[in-house]
């Protein structure tokens, strides 16, 4: 099995936001590749953020019943649960790498899941953080700047 790749909320959201243009196309392609390679993972937090954003904050929101079915589809990708220790770890990550607490939770979940990559546009492409490499699928390889 190939290394796990953790999907941040924005990637999932763009894949289901038909008004996102090129990001929609790239995000859908990324998720299809992850399904085919069987190496996608995400957290309950990602599903929660996805639901709120896809039903309220995109130009053409999904009906809640459709959003629930999308979340149900991704449940097999949830490989870890959040607990008090993860919250503590998220706060440590937020301090050490100067991220928001919520990004710290995403990183802690990716770390706990055993992912080697975190797919996100919210962090710096090529950045190494908590044993993960951050990859922004919307940035061409020529524009990446590994840290």
C-alpha positions as CSV (number, residue, x, y, z in Angstrom):
1,X,0.0,0.0,0.0
2,X,1.2,3.5,-0.8
3,X,1.8,6.1,1.9
4,X,-1.3,7.8,3.3
5,X,-2.2,11.3,2.1
6,X,-4.3,13.4,4.5
7,X,-6.9,15.7,2.9
8,X,-7.6,19.1,4.4
9,X,-11.1,20.6,4.2
10,X,-10.4,23.0,1.4
11,X,-9.5,20.2,-1.0
12,X,-12.7,18.3,-0.2
13,X,-14.7,21.5,-0.5
14,X,-13.4,22.5,-3.9
15,X,-14.0,19.0,-5.2
16,X,-17.7,19.6,-4.5
17,X,-18.0,23.3,-5.4
18,X,-18.8,23.5,-9.1
19,X,-18.1,27.2,-9.0
20,X,-14.5,26.8,-8.0
21,X,-13.2,26.7,-11.5
22,X,-9.8,25.1,-12.0
23,X,-9.6,24.3,-8.3
24,X,-12.7,22.2,-8.6
25,X,-11.1,20.3,-11.5
26,X,-7.8,19.8,-9.7
27,X,-9.4,18.8,-6.4
28,X,-11.7,16.3,-8.0
29,X,-8.8,14.7,-9.9
30,X,-6.8,14.6,-6.6
31,X,-9.7,12.8,-4.8
32,X,-10.2,10.4,-7.6
33,X,-6.5,9.5,-7.6
34,X,-6.7,9.0,-3.8
35,X,-9.7,6.7,-4.2
36,X,-8.0,4.7,-6.9
37,X,-4.7,4.4,-4.9
38,X,-6.7,3.7,-1.7
39,X,-4.4,6.1,0.3
40,X,-6.7,9.0,1.2
41,X,-7.4,9.9,4.8
42,X,-9.1,12.7,6.7
43,X,-10.6,13.5,10.1
44,X,-14.0,14.1,11.6
45,X,-12.9,17.8,11.9
46,X,-12.5,17.9,8.1
47,X,-16.0,16.4,7.6
48,X,-17.5,18.9,10.1
49,X,-15.8,21.9,8.4
50,X,-16.8,20.5,5.0
51,X,-20.5,20.2,6.0
52,X,-20.8,23.7,7.3
53,X,-19.0,25.2,4.3
54,X,-20.6,23.2,1.5
55,X,-24.1,23.8,2.8
56,X,-23.8,27.5,3.7
57,X,-20.7,29.2,2.3
58,X,-20.3,28.3,-1.3
59,X,-22.2,30.1,-4.2
60,X,-24.4,27.1,-4.8
61,X,-24.7,25.3,-1.5
62,X,-25.5,21.6,-1.5
63,X,-28.7,20.4,0.2
64,X,-27.9,19.1,3.6
65,X,-29.1,15.6,2.7
66,X,-26.6,15.5,-0.3
67,X,-23.8,16.9,2.0
68,X,-24.6,14.1,4.5
69,X,-24.2,11.5,1.7
70,X,-20.9,13.0,0.6
71,X,-19.7,12.8,4.2
72,X,-20.9,9.2,4.5
73,X,-18.9,8.4,1.4
74,X,-15.7,9.6,3.0
75,X,-16.2,7.9,6.4
76,X,-13.8,5.1,5.5
77,X,-11.1,7.7,5.2
78,X,-11.5,8.6,8.9
79,X,-8.7,6.5,10.4
80,X,-8.3,8.1,13.8
81,X,-10.6,9.7,16.4
82,X,-10.0,12.9,18.3
83,X,-9.4,12.8,22.0
84,X,-7.9,14.9,24.7
85,X,-4.4,13.8,23.8
86,X,-4.9,15.0,20.2
87,X,-6.1,18.3,21.5
88,X,-2.9,18.7,23.6
89,X,-0.8,17.6,20.6
90,X,-2.6,20.2,18.4
91,X,-1.8,22.9,20.9
92,X,1.9,21.8,20.9
93,X,2.0,21.8,17.1
94,X,0.3,25.3,17.0
95,X,3.0,26.6,19.3
96,X,6.0,24.9,17.7
97,X,5.0,25.7,14.1
98,X,3.1,29.0,14.6
99,X,-0.2,27.7,13.2
100,X,-3.7,28.2,14.3
101,X,-5.0,25.7,16.8
102,X,-7.5,24.4,14.2
103,X,-4.6,23.8,11.7
104,X,-2.8,22.1,14.6
105,X,-5.8,19.7,15.0
106,X,-5.6,18.9,11.2
107,X,-1.9,18.3,11.5
108,X,-2.2,16.2,14.7
109,X,-4.9,14.1,13.0
110,X,-2.7,13.6,9.9
111,X,0.3,12.7,12.1
112,X,-1.8,10.3,14.2
113,X,-3.2,8.6,11.1
114,X,0.3,7.8,9.9
115,X,0.0,10.0,6.8
116,X,3.2,11.2,5.2
117,X,1.6,14.0,3.2
118,X,-0.9,16.7,4.1
119,X,-2.8,18.1,1.1
120,X,-3.8,21.6,1.9
121,X,-3.7,25.1,0.5
122,X,-3.7,26.7,4.0
123,X,-0.1,25.9,4.8
124,X,3.1,26.5,2.9
125,X,3.6,24.1,0.0
126,X,6.7,22.0,0.6
127,X,6.8,22.8,4.3
128,X,7.7,19.9,6.7
129,X,5.7,19.9,9.8
130,X,5.3,17.2,12.5
131,X,6.8,14.6,10.2
132,X,4.5,15.5,7.3
133,X,5.2,17.3,4.0
134,X,2.6,19.8,3.1
135,X,1.5,19.7,-0.6
136,X,-0.7,22.2,-2.2
137,X,-2.4,20.4,-5.2
138,X,-3.2,23.8,-6.7
139,X,0.5,24.9,-7.0
140,X,2.5,23.7,-9.9
141,X,5.8,21.9,-8.9
142,X,7.8,24.8,-10.4
143,X,6.2,27.2,-7.9
144,X,6.8,25.1,-4.8
145,X,9.4,26.1,-2.3
146,X,10.3,23.3,0.1
147,X,11.2,24.5,3.6
